[in-house]
Amino acid sequence: MGADDDNLFRVSFDRDGILGLSILFDLKMENAPEFFEGFEATYGDHSTVVIDFSKIRFIDSSGVGMLLKCAHIVRGKGGVFQILGLNRSLLSVFKLAGLFKIFELLEEPQARETYPEFF
């Protein structure tokens, strides 16, 4: 069963080699493996993956680990892994952990212009 079926994320758009995913629940140890399974089933060979975090309040180390695995897959195929919609707390955690060396953060004005499907 994929993450879409479990309502962990939904595909917001799929266009021109770009896959847009909206995460619907906090990512933590209990659901991180299912998120990754759903991601693998959905990813295909998209050149860019954009993840919307606007509905997420919390992510634990297991959730971060699964995101790193997803980014590794995308980047390993020469793709781009972008995130948007981080709240202040998550933004601080991602900065402190140095995750923006791996994930490309899109600020809201750029995200609205580039990916209006999320807004």
ChimeraX attribute file (.defattr): number of C-alpha atoms within 10 A of each C-alpha:
attribute: neighborCount
match mode: 1-to-1
recipient: residues
	/A:1	9
	/A:2	17
	/A:3	23
	/A:4	19
	/A:5	10
	/A:6	13
	/A:7	13
	/A:8	19
	/A:9	20
	/A:10	18
	/A:11	14
	/A:12	16
	/A:13	16
	/A:14	12
	/A:15	9
	/A:16	9
	/A:17	13
	/A:18	18
	/A:19	21
	/A:20	23
	/A:21	23
	/A:22	22
	/A:23	22
	/A:24	16
	/A:25	17
	/A:26	18
	/A:27	24
	/A:28	18
	/A:29	16
	/A:30	11
	/A:31	17
	/A:32	23
	/A:33	17
	/A:34	19
	/A:35	25
	/A:36	19
	/A:37	15
	/A:38	21
	/A:39	19
	/A:40	15
	/A:41	13
	/A:42	17
	/A:43	18
	/A:44	11
	/A:45	14
	/A:46	18
	/A:47	17
	/A:48	20
	/A:49	22
	/A:50	24
	/A:51	24
	/A:52	22
	/A:53	20
	/A:54	16
	/A:55	14
	/A:56	17
	/A:57	14
	/A:58	14
	/A:59	17
	/A:60	12
	/A:61	12
	/A:62	16
	/A:63	21
	/A:64	17
	/A:65	17
	/A:66	22
	/A:67	21
	/A:68	16
	/A:69	14
	/A:70	20
	/A:71	19
	/A:72	17
	/A:73	16
	/A:74	20
	/A:75	17
	/A:76	10
	/A:77	12
	/A:78	12
	/A:79	18
	/A:80	19
	/A:81	23
	/A:82	19
	/A:83	21
	/A:84	22
	/A:85	20
	/A:86	20
	/A:87	14
	/A:88	10
	/A:89	10
	/A:90	16
	/A:91	16
	/A:92	12
	/A:93	12
	/A:94	17
	/A:95	11
	/A:96	10
	/A:97	10
	/A:98	11
	/A:99	15
	/A:100	14
	/A:101	10
	/A:102	15
	/A:103	21
	/A:104	14
	/A:105	21
	/A:106	18
	/A:107	12
	/A:108	14
	/A:109	8
	/A:110	12
	/A:111	20
	/A:112	14
	/A:113	10
	/A:114	11
	/A:115	15
	/A:116	10
	/A:117	11
	/A:118	18
	/A:119	8
